[in-house]
Amino acid sequence: MSAIINMLQTDSNQNLEKNSNLLTMNNTSALEFIDVLKIGEALVAQGKLKPSDLDKILSLQKEKKLLFGEAAIQLGLVTQADIESVLAHQFNYPYVREIDSAISKQLLAAHTPFCDEVEGLRSLRGQLMMRWFNQGNKTLAVTSVNSLENGHLLAANLAIVFSQLDKKTLLIDTNLRQANQHLLFGVDSKLGLTNILGNQQGCYAMTKLKSLPNLAVLSAGTQVPNPQELLSLASFSSLLEDLKKVYDIIIIDTAPLSLGSDLLAVVPVAGAAVIVVKKGVSQASDVQTLLAQINTTGANVLGSVFQDS
């Protein structure tokens, strides 16, 4: 997902095209100096610096009034990625550091959480917290008109940034026609939501992610011939009620409307939805149709998330 969120737009009647519209050592406190030492020691512990490098960095930092990381980078001793990794660890901000991780590189929030696109995701997260989750709600559906709008990517990245907020987060894949989340996270797809709803699996098959400890994924599960009927069962609503007792945030990825009306069984149980639209892909008339259909379910439409590429 190369360009994430411009805005959360609540007026769906507006035209889609319009919508596109470390510390210096000078006068450093004792506490700040300790923080600098922690960063330096962490880099040494990771083998990124030698103990003798610290004096060089501190000297340049004081001379040019730089941040510790800036001085280390100027000296060619570490990279920006090294500094970000240490800071993330220091401030307990989980993200994927393993080069060979099974988690897809499309999940920018997991691999490059400090980029501008993910900053946009955090802005969206803040809006959703204020307008929905802080009101005592725990579930949100992510919807779209068709697969090209990549609603599944937004749902996955959004779940990641909520988990990085130290919220116990669950991502559920209810796209039972073209499941995606097991591919994005590299998890087993054999047991999941359909198996729970069909009473074929005695326990919830949640997948925990080592590098994202506050995030769990419930994949779609075994492919079934009757996805809409399965999602319409009372057992789906009961399942969500049980999961609300365990998780702070539940993000539900739905099948796009172009694949069928399955999402209309999901959004009223979730209580609210956001609609993903994409420049050059989404048609205003199609989005209006989706909005009208969601409105018939009684669910809240919090807005549209516009992706400009």
LODO-247976 format. One record per residue (C-alpha): residue in three letters; x, y, z. Coordinates in steps of 0.25 Angstrom, whole numbers, plus 5000, padded with zeros to 4 digits. Each point is the difference from the previous one (the first is absolute). Layout:
<rs>
alaXYZ...
</rs>
This chain:
<rs>
met500050005000ser500850124995ala499250125004ile499149985011ile499050105006asn499750144996met498750025009leu498949935006gln498850064992thr498650005006asp499350074989ser499949894990asn499350094990gln501350084997asn500749974987leu501149895002glu501050094992lys499850125010asn500349915011ser501449974994asn500050145002leu510349805091leu500450105010thr501150114999met501150005010asn500050155002asn499350035013thr499549865001ser499449955013ala500449885007leu498849924996glu500350044985phe501449955002ile499649875005asp499049984988val501250034991leu500849905007lys498949894999ile500050024985gly501549994999glu500049885008ala498949934992leu500750034987val501349945006ala499249885006gln499449984985gly501450004995lys499750134992leu501150085008lys501349975007pro500150065014ser501150094995asp499050064990leu499250075011asp501150105003lys500150044985ile498550024999leu499850085013ser501150094996leu499450034986gln498650015007lys500550115009glu500850074990lys498950014990lys498850005009leu499549874993leu499149895005phe500749885004gly499549924988glu500350114991ala501450015004ala500249854999ile499450004986gln500950114996leu501249925005gly499549894991leu500049915012val498549964999thr498850014991gln498750075002ala499349865001asp501049975012ile499650125007glu498549974998ser500149865004val500750045014leu498950115002ala498949904997his500649905010gln500250115011phe498650064999asn499349864998tyr499650024986pro499949874993tyr500249984985val500649894991arg501650005000glu500249864994ile500450014985asp499449874997ser498750025007ala498849934995ile499250135001ser499850074987lys500850124996gln498750064996leu499750025015leu500850135001ala499550025015ala500749875003his501350024992thr500250154999pro499250075011phe500750135000cys499750034985asp499050114996glu498949904995val500049945014glu499950145006gly498750014992leu499549875006arg500350055014ser499250134997leu498849914996arg500249925012gly499950125009gln498750044993leu499449865001met500450005015met499350145003arg498849974991trp499749855003phe500949925009asn500150105011gln498449995001gly500149865005asn500049934987lys500949894996thr499749954986leu500250074987ala499849954985val500850044989thr499250004987ser500250034985val499349984987asn501149924993ser501349925002leu500850114993glu499850105011asn500849915009gly499150015012his500749875006leu501350085000leu499450115008ala499449915010ala501349935002asn500850125002leu498950075008ala500049885010ile501550015001val500150145004phe498949985010ser500849895006gln501250095000leu499250095009asp500149895011lys498549964997lys499749855000thr499649994985leu499349894992leu499950004985ile498949914994asp500049964985thr498549994996asn500350004985leu499649864999arg500150014985gln501450054997ala500749995014asn501250095001gln500550025014his500649865002leu500950034988leu500450145005phe500449955014gly500549864995val499149925009asp499349874999ser498750014992lys499449865003leu499350045013gly499350135002leu498750075000thr499249904992asn500549895008ile499550075013leu498750044994gly499849864994asn500349935013gln501149934994gln501150055009gly499849995015cys500950125004tyr500250144994ala501249994990met500650135003thr501450034995lys501050085008leu501150074994lys501450005007ser500450134994leu498750075003pro499649955014asn498750085001leu499449954987ala499349874997val499449954987leu498849924997ser500149954986ala498849974991gly500249855001thr499549894991gln499450054988val498549975000pro498950014989asn499050085009pro500850125006gln498850105001glu499149905007leu501249965009leu500250145004ser498650025002leu499949905011ala499850045015ser501349935003phe500850114993ser499350115009ser500349915012leu501449984996leu500350154999glu499350025014asp501049905006leu501250064993lys499650145005lys500349955014val501449974996tyr500450104990asp500050165001ile499950024985ile499449904989ile500350044986ile499149924990asp500449994986thr498849974991ala499849954986pro499950124990leu498650024994ser500449954986leu500149865006gly498650005006ser499250055012asp500849935011leu500450135006leu498550045003ala500049885010val501350055006val499850155002pro498850005009val500749915009ala501250085000gly499250135003ala500850094991ala500850004987val501050084992ile499950004985val501449994992val500050084987lys501250014990lys500350114990gly499949954986val499249885005ser498850035008gln498850064993ala499150095008ser498749934995asp500649875005val500450065014gln498650065001thr499449874997leu500849935011leu499750115010ala498549994997gln500149855003ile500850015013asn499050115005thr498849904998thr500749915011gly500050115010ala501550005002asn500850135001val500850044988leu501150085007gly500650054986ser500849974988val501549985000phe500650054987gln501249944995asp500750094989ser500849894994
</rs>
